[in-house]
Amino acid sequence: MFKAVSFLTIANVLTLFRIVVTPFLMYEILAGNYYKAFVFMVMGGLSDLLDGLAARYFQDESEFGLIFDPIADKIFLSGLCLALILTPFPLFLIPTWFVLLVVIRDFCLIGAGFFILKNGFRVSLAPSFWGKASTALLMLGITVLCFQYLLSWHVIQFGTPFWIICALFNVGSGLHYVVRGCLMLLKRA
């Protein structure tokens, strides 16, 4: 399935970049430097888009990328969300319950993935449509909130309905991964 490729492929470097940029993004948010934070957020988002394109274009998909791309996504989004609720400048109106849900789900999925790999199971850890939709919806909401602040618009509070929809996608995608993983493990048992 995977051809032998060097570890330092363009796709893998972009995946690692997303992990490395996360603490800088969090720092800038917590320091109230929202313009710099927005630049880091865009850079992280672009690295997510470009790593998959690079892997397909250069045909250098790797097992490292398959495993660490979703981990990088979860680190990046969890760090971003945590920083937004911990900032001393309450400009971003993301409910704490939602961020906790995102972080707990992501760390459970990472833990399950490591358990599967540690025990020698060979199952697909590729993101599903629901996982991608959940991530896209969350990034859309955060991006709109950031644009509003950066452009000095009146901050529109999405309110509970938007975050409930995001939460349903988040939990639904998590359950989809659990069911998919269990079915794969049962087939290989």
C-alpha positions in Angstrom: 0.0 0.0 0.0 2.8 2.5 0.9 6.0 2.7 -1.1 9.2 3.3 0.7 9.8 7.0 1.1 12.1 9.2 3.0 10.9 10.4 6.3 11.4 14.1 5.3 8.9 14.3 2.6 7.1 17.6 1.9 3.9 16.2 3.3 5.5 15.0 6.5 7.3 18.3 7.0 4.0 20.1 6.6 2.4 17.8 9.2 5.2 18.4 11.6 5.0 22.1 11.0 1.3 22.1 12.2 2.5 20.5 15.5 5.4 23.0 15.9 3.2 26.1 15.1 0.6 25.2 17.7 2.4 26.5 20.9 3.2 29.8 19.0 -0.4 30.1 18.1 -1.5 29.5 21.6 1.0 32.0 23.0 -0.1 34.7 20.7 -3.7 34.2 21.6 -3.0 34.2 25.3 -0.9 37.3 24.9 -3.7 39.1 23.0 -1.7 39.4 19.8 -4.6 38.3 17.6 -3.2 39.5 14.3 -0.1 37.3 14.8 -2.3 34.5 16.1 -4.4 34.7 13.0 -1.3 34.4 10.8 -0.3 31.2 12.7 -3.9 29.9 12.4 -3.9 30.4 8.7 -0.4 28.8 8.4 -1.6 25.8 10.3 -4.8 25.5 8.3 -2.9 25.8 5.0 -0.4 23.1 6.1 -3.3 20.8 6.8 -4.7 21.4 3.3 -1.3 21.2 1.6 0.1 18.1 3.3 -2.6 15.9 1.8 -2.2 17.5 -1.6 1.6 17.1 -1.5 1.4 13.4 -0.5 -0.9 12.7 -3.5 0.8 14.9 -6.0 4.3 13.6 -5.2 3.0 10.1 -4.5 4.8 10.0 -1.2 2.1 8.9 1.1 3.7 7.2 4.1 2.7 5.4 7.2 4.2 8.2 9.2 1.8 10.7 7.5 -1.2 8.4 7.9 -0.6 8.2 11.6 0.7 11.7 12.4 -1.6 13.8 10.2 -4.7 13.2 12.3 -2.6 13.6 15.4 -1.3 17.0 14.2 -4.9 18.0 13.4 -6.0 17.2 16.9 -3.1 18.9 18.6 -3.6 22.0 16.4 -7.4 22.3 16.9 -7.3 21.3 20.6 -4.5 23.9 21.3 -6.4 26.6 19.4 -9.7 25.9 21.2 -8.0 25.8 24.6 -6.2 29.0 24.0 -9.4 30.7 22.9 -11.2 29.8 26.1 -8.2 30.5 28.4 -7.4 34.0 26.9 -7.8 36.8 29.5 -9.4 38.8 26.7 -12.9 37.4 26.4 -13.4 38.2 22.7 -14.0 34.8 21.3 -17.3 33.3 22.4 -16.7 29.6 22.3 -18.4 27.7 25.2 -16.1 25.9 27.6 -18.3 22.8 27.5 -17.7 22.6 23.7 -14.0 22.9 23.9 -13.8 20.3 26.6 -15.8 18.0 24.4 -13.4 18.5 21.5 -10.3 18.0 23.6 -11.6 14.9 25.4 -12.8 13.3 22.1 -9.5 14.1 20.4 -7.3 12.7 23.2 -9.5 9.5 23.3 -9.1 9.0 19.6 -5.3 9.5 19.8 -5.2 7.1 22.7 -7.2 4.5 20.8 -5.0 4.9 17.8 -1.9 4.3 19.8 -3.5 1.3 21.5 -4.3 -0.2 18.1 -0.8 0.4 16.7 1.0 -0.8 19.9 -0.9 -4.0 19.8 0.1 -4.7 16.3 -3.2 -4.3 14.6 -3.1 -2.9 11.1 -6.2 -0.9 10.6 -6.9 2.3 8.7 -6.5 5.4 10.7 -7.4 7.6 7.8 -9.9 10.4 8.6 -13.5 9.8 7.6 -16.0 12.2 5.9 -17.6 12.9 9.3 -14.2 13.7 10.9 -13.3 16.1 8.1 -16.8 17.7 8.2 -16.5 18.2 12.0 -13.0 19.8 11.6 -14.2 22.0 8.7 -17.3 23.2 10.7 -15.2 24.0 13.8 -12.5 25.9 11.7 -15.3 27.8 9.9 -16.7 29.0 13.2 -13.4 30.0 14.7 -12.3 31.7 11.4 -15.6 33.8 11.4 -15.0 34.8 15.0 -11.4 35.8 14.3 -12.4 37.8 11.1 -15.0 39.6 13.1 -12.5 40.7 15.7 -9.7 41.5 13.3 -12.0 43.6 11.1 -13.5 45.4 14.1 -17.0 44.1 13.3 -19.6 43.8 15.9 -18.9 40.4 17.4 -21.8 38.1 16.4 -22.4 35.5 19.0 -23.2 32.3 17.2 -25.0 31.1 20.2 -25.9 27.7 21.5 -27.4 26.3 18.3 -24.2 26.6 16.2 -22.1 25.0 19.0 -24.6 22.2 19.5 -24.4 21.4 15.7 -20.6 21.4 16.0 -20.8 19.2 19.1 -23.1 16.7 17.3 -20.7 16.5 14.4 -17.8 16.1 16.8 -19.5 13.3 18.8 -20.9 11.7 15.7 -17.5 11.6 14.0 -16.0 10.2 17.2 -18.6 7.4 17.4 -18.1 6.7 13.7 -14.4 6.2 14.3 -15.1 3.9 17.2 -17.6 1.8 15.2 -15.2 1.7 12.2 -12.3 0.7 14.4 -14.3 -2.0 16.2 -15.5 -3.5 12.9 -11.9 -3.5 11.5 -10.6 -5.2 14.7 -13.3 -7.8 14.6 -12.5 -8.6 10.9 -8.8 -9.1 11.8 -9.4 -11.1 15.0 
